[in-house]
């Protein structure tokens, strides 16, 4: 099997900037990542050889500067595949997340996201397979799970729970009906 030179040596542990009391993303640059079981590796430019970034359990409320942080910290910023922004103060899904084209896992649980329609912004993330949104106000909205599954049909996991084929079918029926003011059970 041939190795892709773009991704060679990019399987390092997450760059873990959790629990650092970061309010503004630019503040992440002055922090040292937490040390895990596996040591972080860096390239000659002192950028981390990782596809994962953890910014959870901070006080981040705005994602302005995210692309700058990713570019500053990671050797291959375009390869970022896992981003943990859980347990922050984020109130909306910022379109800057759509610039992370290789994103496969996005943790946003435990924030203050309240507009269910914000999830639609993530449609362009074709590789996104896992997302967490529980613990946000949108979770309380009617048909929350069906709405997210409809908006992101490529999802395999939502809120740490597998998306079943039955849920996918229901979401595909429910959303178009709800847009016309009908519910799937009133179609008979």
Secondary structure, DSSP 8 states (H G I E B T S, - for coil): ----TTTTT-----EE-TTS--SSGGGGGGS-----SS---B-TTS-B--SEEE--SS-----TTHHHHHHHHBTTGGG--EEE--SS---S--GGGGG-TT--EEE--SS----GGGGGGGGG-TT--EEE-TTSGGGGSTTHHHHHHHHTTT-SEETTEE--HHHHHHHHHHHHHHHTT--GGG--
